[in-house]
Amino acid sequence: PAQRELIRKRRQFEEELQARRMEGLREIDRNVSRVIRDLAEREGFDLILSEGVLYASQRMDITARVIQELQGKAR
């Protein structure tokens, strides 16, 4: 009885933790997408790829710029 209640509460806690983690990740994804979209519009980019590229020139990689803008918004 007490052990079952403890197991139930643990499971409930883990589910709540997972839900909060997922919401946090969704919020991060929304922020990153917004920064990328704003950067693309401001810089006049026609296309931004997230993965699946076999080769791209380093000068086309905007990862550092996106990170810099995200860090600026976090302050």
PDB file of N, CA, C and O in Angstrom:
ATOM      1  N   PRO A   1       0.818  -1.205   0.000  1.00  0.00           N
ATOM      2  CA  PRO A   1       0.000   0.000   0.000  1.00  0.00           C
ATOM      3  C   PRO A   1       0.861   1.268   0.000  1.00  0.00           C
ATOM      4  O   PRO A   1       0.736   2.086  -0.912  1.00  0.00           O
ATOM      5  N   ALA A   2       1.717   1.448   0.984  1.00  0.00           N
ATOM      6  CA  ALA A   2       2.566   2.644   1.019  1.00  0.00           C
ATOM      7  C   ALA A   2       3.565   2.624  -0.131  1.00  0.00           C
ATOM      8  O   ALA A   2       3.872   3.658  -0.722  1.00  0.00           O
ATOM      9  N   GLN A   3       4.066   1.431  -0.437  1.00  0.00           N
ATOM     10  CA  GLN A   3       5.027   1.301  -1.533  1.00  0.00           C
ATOM     11  C   GLN A   3       4.342   1.591  -2.870  1.00  0.00           C
ATOM     12  O   GLN A   3       4.930   2.239  -3.735  1.00  0.00           O
ATOM     13  N   ARG A   4       3.129   1.127  -3.043  1.00  0.00           N
ATOM     14  CA  ARG A   4       2.390   1.400  -4.282  1.00  0.00           C
ATOM     15  C   ARG A   4       2.144   2.897  -4.445  1.00  0.00           C
ATOM     16  O   ARG A   4       2.260   3.443  -5.543  1.00  0.00           O
ATOM     17  N   GLU A   5       1.804   3.545  -3.345  1.00  0.00           N
ATOM     18  CA  GLU A   5       1.578   4.992  -3.388  1.00  0.00           C
ATOM     19  C   GLU A   5       2.862   5.716  -3.766  1.00  0.00           C
ATOM     20  O   GLU A   5       2.837   6.665  -4.549  1.00  0.00           O
ATOM     21  N   LEU A   6       3.969   5.274  -3.217  1.00  0.00           N
ATOM     22  CA  LEU A   6       5.266   5.866  -3.548  1.00  0.00           C
ATOM     23  C   LEU A   6       5.585   5.666  -5.032  1.00  0.00           C
ATOM     24  O   LEU A   6       6.062   6.586  -5.697  1.00  0.00           O
ATOM     25  N   ILE A   7       5.325   4.481  -5.537  1.00  0.00           N
ATOM     26  CA  ILE A   7       5.562   4.189  -6.956  1.00  0.00           C
ATOM     27  C   ILE A   7       4.659   5.061  -7.826  1.00  0.00           C
ATOM     28  O   ILE A   7       5.104   5.591  -8.844  1.00  0.00           O
ATOM     29  N   ARG A   8       3.397   5.211  -7.433  1.00  0.00           N
ATOM     30  CA  ARG A   8       2.459   6.035  -8.184  1.00  0.00           C
ATOM     31  C   ARG A   8       2.911   7.497  -8.202  1.00  0.00           C
ATOM     32  O   ARG A   8       2.885   8.148  -9.246  1.00  0.00           O
ATOM     33  N   LYS A   9       3.319   7.999  -7.057  1.00  0.00           N
ATOM     34  CA  LYS A   9       3.778   9.389  -6.978  1.00  0.00           C
ATOM     35  C   LYS A   9       5.054   9.597  -7.788  1.00  0.00           C
ATOM     36  O   LYS A   9       5.224  10.634  -8.430  1.00  0.00           O
ATOM     37  N   ARG A  10       5.939   8.624  -7.758  1.00  0.00           N
ATOM     38  CA  ARG A  10       7.173   8.723  -8.540  1.00  0.00           C
ATOM     39  C   ARG A  10       6.846   8.780 -10.028  1.00  0.00           C
ATOM     40  O   ARG A  10       7.395   9.603 -10.761  1.00  0.00           O
ATOM     41  N   ARG A  11       5.956   7.908 -10.464  1.00  0.00           N
ATOM     42  CA  ARG A  11       5.553   7.880 -11.870  1.00  0.00           C
ATOM     43  C   ARG A  11       4.897   9.206 -12.268  1.00  0.00           C
ATOM     44  O   ARG A  11       5.161   9.737 -13.346  1.00  0.00           O
ATOM     45  N   GLN A  12       4.048   9.727 -11.395  1.00  0.00           N
ATOM     46  CA  GLN A  12       3.385  11.002 -11.650  1.00  0.00           C
ATOM     47  C   GLN A  12       4.419  12.128 -11.751  1.00  0.00           C
ATOM     48  O   GLN A  12       4.334  12.979 -12.636  1.00  0.00           O
ATOM     49  N   PHE A  13       5.387  12.125 -10.845  1.00  0.00           N
ATOM     50  CA  PHE A  13       6.443  13.136 -10.863  1.00  0.00           C
ATOM     51  C   PHE A  13       7.249  13.051 -12.158  1.00  0.00           C
ATOM     52  O   PHE A  13       7.539  14.076 -12.775  1.00  0.00           O
ATOM     53  N   GLU A  14       7.609  11.840 -12.572  1.00  0.00           N
ATOM     54  CA  GLU A  14       8.387  11.657 -13.801  1.00  0.00           C
ATOM     55  C   GLU A  14       7.606  12.135 -15.023  1.00  0.00           C
ATOM     56  O   GLU A  14       8.185  12.736 -15.928  1.00  0.00           O
ATOM     57  N   GLU A  15       6.305  11.875 -15.061  1.00  0.00           N
ATOM     58  CA  GLU A  15       5.478  12.336 -16.177  1.00  0.00           C
ATOM     59  C   GLU A  15       5.406  13.860 -16.210  1.00  0.00           C
ATOM     60  O   GLU A  15       5.482  14.467 -17.278  1.00  0.00           O
ATOM     61  N   GLU A  16       5.259  14.473 -15.039  1.00  0.00           N
ATOM     62  CA  GLU A  16       5.211  15.933 -14.977  1.00  0.00           C
ATOM     63  C   GLU A  16       6.553  16.535 -15.381  1.00  0.00           C
ATOM     64  O   GLU A  16       6.601  17.533 -16.099  1.00  0.00           O
ATOM     65  N   LEU A  17       7.626  15.933 -14.924  1.00  0.00           N
ATOM     66  CA  LEU A  17       8.960  16.399 -15.292  1.00  0.00           C
ATOM     67  C   LEU A  17       9.160  16.312 -16.802  1.00  0.00           C
ATOM     68  O   LEU A  17       9.683  17.242 -17.415  1.00  0.00           O
ATOM     69  N   GLN A  18       8.748  15.207 -17.396  1.00  0.00           N
ATOM     70  CA  GLN A  18       8.874  15.028 -18.841  1.00  0.00           C
ATOM     71  C   GLN A  18       8.042  16.070 -19.592  1.00  0.00           C
ATOM     72  O   GLN A  18       8.494  16.620 -20.596  1.00  0.00           O
ATOM     73  N   ALA A  19       6.842  16.339 -19.111  1.00  0.00           N
ATOM     74  CA  ALA A  19       5.982  17.336 -19.761  1.00  0.00           C
ATOM     75  C   ALA A  19       6.622  18.718 -19.692  1.00  0.00           C
ATOM     76  O   ALA A  19       6.599  19.459 -20.674  1.00  0.00           O
ATOM     77  N   ARG A  20       7.189  19.069 -18.549  1.00  0.00           N
ATOM     78  CA  ARG A  20       7.853  20.373 -18.414  1.00  0.00           C
ATOM     79  C   ARG A  20       9.096  20.456 -19.292  1.00  0.00           C
ATOM     80  O   ARG A  20       9.381  21.497 -19.885  1.00  0.00           O
ATOM     81  N   ARG A  21       9.823  19.362 -19.368  1.00  0.00           N
ATOM     82  CA  ARG A  21      11.017  19.322 -20.222  1.00  0.00           C
ATOM     83  C   ARG A  21      10.623  19.539 -21.681  1.00  0.00           C
ATOM     84  O   ARG A  21      11.268  20.305 -22.397  1.00  0.00           O
ATOM     85  N   MET A  22       9.565  18.863 -22.115  1.00  0.00           N
ATOM     86  CA  MET A  22       9.114  19.002 -23.497  1.00  0.00           C
ATOM     87  C   MET A  22       8.644  20.429 -23.780  1.00  0.00           C
ATOM     88  O   MET A  22       8.928  20.976 -24.846  1.00  0.00           O
ATOM     89  N   GLU A  23       7.933  21.029 -22.836  1.00  0.00           N
ATOM     90  CA  GLU A  23       7.480  22.411 -23.027  1.00  0.00           C
ATOM     91  C   GLU A  23       8.682  23.349 -23.109  1.00  0.00           C
ATOM     92  O   GLU A  23       8.686  24.282 -23.912  1.00  0.00           O
ATOM     93  N   GLY A  24       9.691  23.109 -22.291  1.00  0.00           N
ATOM     94  CA  GLY A  24      10.907  23.920 -22.358  1.00  0.00           C
ATOM     95  C   GLY A  24      11.595  23.794 -23.705  1.00  0.00           C
ATOM     96  O   GLY A  24      12.056  24.787 -24.268  1.00  0.00           O
ATOM     97  N   LEU A  25      11.665  22.580 -24.221  1.00  0.00           N
ATOM     98  CA  LEU A  25      12.280  22.361 -25.531  1.00  0.00           C
ATOM     99  C   LEU A  25      11.468  23.019 -26.644  1.00  0.00           C
ATOM    100  O   LEU A  25      12.035  23.570 -27.587  1.00  0.00           O
ATOM    101  N   ARG A  26      10.141  22.962 -26.532  1.00  0.00           N
ATOM    102  CA  ARG A  26       9.294  23.631 -27.532  1.00  0.00           C
ATOM    103  C   ARG A  26       9.527  25.138 -27.507  1.00  0.00           C
ATOM    104  O   ARG A  26       9.575  25.776 -28.559  1.00  0.00           O
ATOM    105  N   GLU A  27       9.671  25.705 -26.321  1.00  0.00           N
ATOM    106  CA  GLU A  27       9.914  27.141 -26.198  1.00  0.00           C
ATOM    107  C   GLU A  27      11.264  27.511 -26.809  1.00  0.00           C
ATOM    108  O   GLU A  27      11.378  28.524 -27.498  1.00  0.00           O
ATOM    109  N   ILE A  28      12.279  26.698 -26.560  1.00  0.00           N
ATOM    110  CA  ILE A  28      13.595  26.934 -27.167  1.00  0.00           C
ATOM    111  C   ILE A  28      13.482  26.870 -28.682  1.00  0.00           C
ATOM    112  O   ILE A  28      14.031  27.718 -29.385  1.00  0.00           O
ATOM    113  N   ASP A  29      12.773  25.868 -29.184  1.00  0.00           N
ATOM    114  CA  ASP A  29      12.598  25.716 -30.629  1.00  0.00           C
ATOM    115  C   ASP A  29      11.886  26.927 -31.230  1.00  0.00           C
ATOM    116  O   ASP A  29      12.266  27.407 -32.298  1.00  0.00           O
ATOM    117  N   ARG A  30      10.859  27.418 -30.549  1.00  0.00           N
ATOM    118  CA  ARG A  30      10.152  28.610 -31.041  1.00  0.00           C
ATOM    119  C   ARG A  30      11.088  29.817 -31.079  1.00  0.00           C
ATOM    120  O   ARG A  30      11.083  30.579 -32.045  1.00  0.00           O
ATOM    121  N   ASN A  31      11.890  29.990 -30.031  1.00  0.00           N
ATOM    122  CA  ASN A  31      12.822  31.123 -29.989  1.00  0.00           C
ATOM    123  C   ASN A  31      13.865  31.035 -31.091  1.00  0.00           C
ATOM    124  O   ASN A  31      14.153  32.028 -31.759  1.00  0.00           O
ATOM    125  N   VAL A  32      14.430  29.848 -31.284  1.00  0.00           N
ATOM    126  CA  VAL A  32      15.443  29.663 -32.329  1.00  0.00           C
ATOM    127  C   VAL A  32      14.826  29.926 -33.698  1.00  0.00           C
ATOM    128  O   VAL A  32      15.426  30.610 -34.527  1.00  0.00           O
ATOM    129  N   SER A  33      13.647  29.393 -33.936  1.00  0.00           N
ATOM    130  CA  SER A  33      12.981  29.602 -35.228  1.00  0.00           C
ATOM    131  C   SER A  33      12.707  31.076 -35.478  1.00  0.00           C
ATOM    132  O   SER A  33      12.885  31.565 -36.594  1.00  0.00           O
ATOM    133  N   ARG A  34      12.276  31.784 -34.444  1.00  0.00           N
ATOM    134  CA  ARG A  34      11.992  33.215 -34.578  1.00  0.00           C
ATOM    135  C   ARG A  34      13.268  33.990 -34.913  1.00  0.00           C
ATOM    136  O   ARG A  34      13.255  34.861 -35.784  1.00  0.00           O
ATOM    137  N   VAL A  35      14.371  33.674 -34.221  1.00  0.00           N
ATOM    138  CA  VAL A  35      15.646  34.360 -34.485  1.00  0.00           C
ATOM    139  C   VAL A  35      16.119  34.066 -35.903  1.00  0.00           C
ATOM    140  O   VAL A  35      16.572  34.969 -36.607  1.00  0.00           O
ATOM    141  N   ILE A  36      16.018  32.817 -36.324  1.00  0.00           N
ATOM    142  CA  ILE A  36      16.447  32.450 -37.679  1.00  0.00           C
ATOM    143  C   ILE A  36      15.599  33.176 -38.721  1.00  0.00           C
ATOM    144  O   ILE A  36      16.132  33.709 -39.693  1.00  0.00           O
ATOM    145  N   ARG A  37      14.294  33.199 -38.523  1.00  0.00           N
ATOM    146  CA  ARG A  37      13.401  33.883 -39.463  1.00  0.00           C
ATOM    147  C   ARG A  37      13.719  35.382 -39.526  1.00  0.00           C
ATOM    148  O   ARG A  37      13.795  35.960 -40.610  1.00  0.00           O
ATOM    149  N   ASP A  38      13.903  36.005 -38.358  1.00  0.00           N
ATOM    150  CA  ASP A  38      14.231  37.437 -38.326  1.00  0.00           C
ATOM    151  C   ASP A  38      15.562  37.715 -39.011  1.00  0.00           C
ATOM    152  O   ASP A  38      15.683  38.678 -39.767  1.00  0.00           O
ATOM    153  N   LEU A  39      16.559  36.878 -38.750  1.00  0.00           N
ATOM    154  CA  LEU A  39      17.875  37.036 -39.373  1.00  0.00           C
ATOM    155  C   LEU A  39      17.762  36.871 -40.890  1.00  0.00           C
ATOM    156  O   LEU A  39      18.360  37.638 -41.645  1.00  0.00           O
ATOM    157  N   ALA A  40      17.005  35.884 -41.328  1.00  0.00           N
ATOM    158  CA  ALA A  40      16.839  35.646 -42.765  1.00  0.00           C
ATOM    159  C   ALA A  40      16.175  36.838 -43.447  1.00  0.00           C
ATOM    160  O   ALA A  40      16.590  37.251 -44.530  1.00  0.00           O
ATOM    161  N   GLU A  41      15.150  37.383 -42.812  1.00  0.00           N
ATOM    162  CA  GLU A  41      14.468  38.539 -43.404  1.00  0.00           C
ATOM    163  C   GLU A  41      15.375  39.764 -43.419  1.00  0.00           C
ATOM    164  O   GLU A  41      15.416  40.498 -44.407  1.00  0.00           O
ATOM    165  N   ARG A  42      16.096  39.983 -42.337  1.00  0.00           N
ATOM    166  CA  ARG A  42      16.972  41.145 -42.237  1.00  0.00           C
ATOM    167  C   ARG A  42      18.132  41.076 -43.219  1.00  0.00           C
ATOM    168  O   ARG A  42      18.520  42.089 -43.800  1.00  0.00           O
ATOM    169  N   GLU A  43      18.690  39.872 -43.407  1.00  0.00           N
ATOM    170  CA  GLU A  43      19.857  39.688 -44.272  1.00  0.00           C
ATOM    171  C   GLU A  43      19.483  39.341 -45.711  1.00  0.00           C
ATOM    172  O   GLU A  43      20.352  39.286 -46.581  1.00  0.00           O
ATOM    173  N   GLY A  44      18.198  39.106 -45.966  1.00  0.00           N
ATOM    174  CA  GLY A  44      17.751  38.796 -47.316  1.00  0.00           C
ATOM    175  C   GLY A  44      18.073  37.381 -47.775  1.00  0.00           C
ATOM    176  O   GLY A  44      18.266  37.148 -48.968  1.00  0.00           O
ATOM    177  N   PHE A  45      18.133  36.437 -46.847  1.00  0.00           N
ATOM    178  CA  PHE A  45      18.389  35.045 -47.229  1.00  0.00           C
ATOM    179  C   PHE A  45      17.148  34.463 -47.891  1.00  0.00           C
ATOM    180  O   PHE A  45      16.024  34.735 -47.470  1.00  0.00           O
ATOM    181  N   ASP A  46      17.355  33.673 -48.914  1.00  0.00           N
ATOM    182  CA  ASP A  46      16.246  33.025 -49.602  1.00  0.00           C
ATOM    183  C   ASP A  46      15.941  31.648 -49.033  1.00  0.00           C
ATOM    184  O   ASP A  46      14.818  31.158 -49.147  1.00  0.00           O
ATOM    185  N   LEU A  47      16.944  31.022 -48.420  1.00  0.00           N
ATOM    186  CA  LEU A  47      16.796  29.645 -47.961  1.00  0.00           C
ATOM    187  C   LEU A  47      17.710  29.412 -46.774  1.00  0.00           C
ATOM    188  O   LEU A  47      18.867  29.832 -46.776  1.00  0.00           O
ATOM    189  N   ILE A  48      17.182  28.737 -45.758  1.00  0.00           N
ATOM    190  CA  ILE A  48      17.999  28.314 -44.623  1.00  0.00           C
ATOM    191  C   ILE A  48      17.694  26.842 -44.396  1.00  0.00           C
ATOM    192  O   ILE A  48      16.534  26.457 -44.249  1.00  0.00           O
ATOM    193  N   LEU A  49      18.731  26.024 -44.369  1.00  0.00           N
ATOM    194  CA  LEU A  49      18.581  24.585 -44.176  1.00  0.00           C
ATOM    195  C   LEU A  49      18.998  24.223 -42.759  1.00  0.00           C
ATOM    196  O   LEU A  49      19.928  24.809 -42.205  1.00  0.00           O
ATOM    197  N   SER A  50      18.307  23.260 -42.185  1.00  0.00           N
ATOM    198  CA  SER A  50      18.642  22.876 -40.816  1.00  0.00           C
ATOM    199  C   SER A  50      19.515  21.628 -40.749  1.00  0.00           C
ATOM    200  O   SER A  50      20.318  21.488 -39.826  1.00  0.00           O
ATOM    201  N   GLU A  51      19.373  20.738 -41.693  1.00  0.00           N
ATOM    202  CA  GLU A  51      20.198  19.530 -41.716  1.00  0.00           C
ATOM    203  C   GLU A  51      20.066  18.856 -43.074  1.00  0.00           C
ATOM    204  O   GLU A  51      19.270  19.280 -43.912  1.00  0.00           O
ATOM    205  N   GLY A  52      20.833  17.829 -43.279  1.00  0.00           N
ATOM    206  CA  GLY A  52      20.739  17.092 -44.523  1.00  0.00           C
ATOM    207  C   GLY A  52      21.568  17.653 -45.654  1.00  0.00           C
ATOM    208  O   GLY A  52      21.369  17.273 -46.808  1.00  0.00           O
ATOM    209  N   VAL A  53      22.492  18.544 -45.356  1.00  0.00           N
ATOM    210  CA  VAL A  53      23.340  19.134 -46.386  1.00  0.00           C
ATOM    211  C   VAL A  53      24.628  18.321 -46.477  1.00  0.00           C
ATOM    212  O   VAL A  53      25.290  18.092 -45.464  1.00  0.00           O
ATOM    213  N   LEU A  54      24.982  17.889 -47.666  1.00  0.00           N
ATOM    214  CA  LEU A  54      26.210  17.124 -47.840  1.00  0.00           C
ATOM    215  C   LEU A  54      27.439  18.016 -47.813  1.00  0.00           C
ATOM    216  O   LEU A  54      28.481  17.626 -47.287  1.00  0.00           O
ATOM    217  N   TYR A  55      27.324  19.204 -48.371  1.00  0.00           N
ATOM    218  CA  TYR A  55      28.436  20.153 -48.350  1.00  0.00           C
ATOM    219  C   TYR A  55      27.888  21.567 -48.436  1.00  0.00           C
ATOM    220  O   TYR A  55      26.926  21.834 -49.156  1.00  0.00           O
ATOM    221  N   ALA A  56      28.506  22.453 -47.703  1.00  0.00           N
ATOM    222  CA  ALA A  56      28.179  23.880 -47.796  1.00  0.00           C
ATOM    223  C   ALA A  56      29.419  24.664 -47.420  1.00  0.00           C
ATOM    224  O   ALA A  56      30.169  24.270 -46.528  1.00  0.00           O
ATOM    225  N   SER A  57      29.625  25.753 -48.093  1.00  0.00           N
ATOM    226  CA  SER A  57      30.741  26.634 -47.782  1.00  0.00           C
ATOM    227  C   SER A  57      30.584  27.165 -46.363  1.00  0.00           C
ATOM    228  O   SER A  57      29.469  27.444 -45.922  1.00  0.00           O
ATOM    229  N   GLN A  58      31.679  27.303 -45.659  1.00  0.00           N
ATOM    230  CA  GLN A  58      31.650  27.805 -44.287  1.00  0.00           C
ATOM    231  C   GLN A  58      31.037  29.210 -44.220  1.00  0.00           C
ATOM    232  O   GLN A  58      30.397  29.564 -43.230  1.00  0.00           O
ATOM    233  N   ARG A  59      31.234  29.994 -45.262  1.00  0.00           N
ATOM    234  CA  ARG A  59      30.695  31.357 -45.250  1.00  0.00           C
ATOM    235  C   ARG A  59      29.171  31.366 -45.272  1.00  0.00           C
ATOM    236  O   ARG A  59      28.554  32.391 -44.981  1.00  0.00           O
ATOM    237  N   MET A  60      28.557  30.233 -45.615  1.00  0.00           N
ATOM    238  CA  MET A  60      27.099  30.145 -45.642  1.00  0.00           C
ATOM    239  C   MET A  60      26.520  29.708 -44.297  1.00  0.00           C
ATOM    240  O   MET A  60      25.306  29.757 -44.103  1.00  0.00           O
ATOM    241  N   ASP A  61      27.362  29.287 -43.381  1.00  0.00           N
ATOM    242  CA  ASP A  61      26.907  28.796 -42.081  1.00  0.00           C
ATOM    243  C   ASP A  61      26.602  29.979 -41.159  1.00  0.00           C
ATOM    244  O   ASP A  61      27.497  30.754 -40.821  1.00  0.00           O
ATOM    245  N   ILE A  62      25.344  30.114 -40.757  1.00  0.00           N
ATOM    246  CA  ILE A  62      24.954  31.238 -39.901  1.00  0.00           C
ATOM    247  C   ILE A  62      24.744  30.798 -38.449  1.00  0.00           C
ATOM    248  O   ILE A  62      24.191  31.552 -37.649  1.00  0.00           O
ATOM    249  N   THR A  63      25.178  29.595 -38.108  1.00  0.00           N
ATOM    250  CA  THR A  63      24.966  29.067 -36.760  1.00  0.00           C
ATOM    251  C   THR A  63      25.492  30.008 -35.690  1.00  0.00           C
ATOM    252  O   THR A  63      24.791  30.301 -34.721  1.00  0.00           O
ATOM    253  N   ALA A  64      26.721  30.483 -35.855  1.00  0.00           N
ATOM    254  CA  ALA A  64      27.315  31.362 -34.839  1.00  0.00           C
ATOM    255  C   ALA A  64      26.506  32.647 -34.691  1.00  0.00           C
ATOM    256  O   ALA A  64      26.350  33.151 -33.579  1.00  0.00           O
ATOM    257  N   ARG A  65      25.998  33.176 -35.778  1.00  0.00           N
ATOM    258  CA  ARG A  65      25.203  34.410 -35.725  1.00  0.00           C
ATOM    259  C   ARG A  65      23.877  34.181 -35.011  1.00  0.00           C
ATOM    260  O   ARG A  65      23.414  35.034 -34.253  1.00  0.00           O
ATOM    261  N   VAL A  66      23.268  33.021 -35.258  1.00  0.00           N
ATOM    262  CA  VAL A  66      22.013  32.690 -34.582  1.00  0.00           C
ATOM    263  C   VAL A  66      22.259  32.566 -33.081  1.00  0.00           C
ATOM    264  O   VAL A  66      21.492  33.096 -32.277  1.00  0.00           O
ATOM    265  N   ILE A  67      23.320  31.870 -32.707  1.00  0.00           N
ATOM    266  CA  ILE A  67      23.651  31.709 -31.286  1.00  0.00           C
ATOM    267  C   ILE A  67      23.913  33.065 -30.646  1.00  0.00           C
ATOM    268  O   ILE A  67      23.450  33.328 -29.536  1.00  0.00           O
ATOM    269  N   GLN A  68      24.643  33.918 -31.331  1.00  0.00           N
ATOM    270  CA  GLN A  68      24.946  35.250 -30.809  1.00  0.00           C
ATOM    271  C   GLN A  68      23.653  36.037 -30.556  1.00  0.00           C
ATOM    272  O   GLN A  68      23.520  36.697 -29.526  1.00  0.00           O
ATOM    273  N   GLU A  69      22.720  35.968 -31.478  1.00  0.00           N
ATOM    274  CA  GLU A  69      21.455  36.688 -31.308  1.00  0.00           C
ATOM    275  C   GLU A  69      20.616  36.091 -30.182  1.00  0.00           C
ATOM    276  O   GLU A  69      19.975  36.820 -29.425  1.00  0.00           O
ATOM    277  N   LEU A  70      20.623  34.764 -30.075  1.00  0.00           N
ATOM    278  CA  LEU A  70      19.891  34.125 -28.983  1.00  0.00           C
ATOM    279  C   LEU A  70      20.467  34.550 -27.636  1.00  0.00           C
ATOM    280  O   LEU A  70      19.720  34.836 -26.700  1.00  0.00           O
ATOM    281  N   GLN A  71      21.780  34.591 -27.539  1.00  0.00           N
ATOM    282  CA  GLN A  71      22.416  35.002 -26.289  1.00  0.00           C
ATOM    283  C   GLN A  71      22.109  36.457 -25.977  1.00  0.00           C
ATOM    284  O   GLN A  71      21.940  36.821 -24.813  1.00  0.00           O
ATOM    285  N   GLY A  72      22.036  37.284 -26.997  1.00  0.00           N
ATOM    286  CA  GLY A  72      21.689  38.684 -26.793  1.00  0.00           C
ATOM    287  C   GLY A  72      20.272  38.853 -26.275  1.00  0.00           C
ATOM    288  O   GLY A  72      20.009  39.736 -25.458  1.00  0.00           O
ATOM    289  N   LYS A  73      19.357  38.014 -26.744  1.00  0.00           N
ATOM    290  CA  LYS A  73      17.962  38.088 -26.303  1.00  0.00           C
ATOM    291  C   LYS A  73      17.792  37.533 -24.898  1.00  0.00           C
ATOM    292  O   LYS A  73      16.861  37.914 -24.190  1.00  0.00           O
ATOM    293  N   ALA A  74      18.684  36.633 -24.486  1.00  0.00           N
ATOM    294  CA  ALA A  74      18.574  36.012 -23.167  1.00  0.00           C
ATOM    295  C   ALA A  74      18.998  36.966 -22.053  1.00  0.00           C
ATOM    296  O   ALA A  74      18.688  36.731 -20.884  1.00  0.00           O
ATOM    297  N   ARG A  75      19.687  38.014 -22.400  1.00  0.00           N
ATOM    298  CA  ARG A  75      20.184  38.942 -21.365  1.00  0.00           C
ATOM    299  C   ARG A  75      19.118  39.876 -20.901  1.00  0.00           C
ATOM    300  O   ARG A  75      19.368  40.716 -20.036  1.00  0.00           O
TER     301      ARG A  75
END
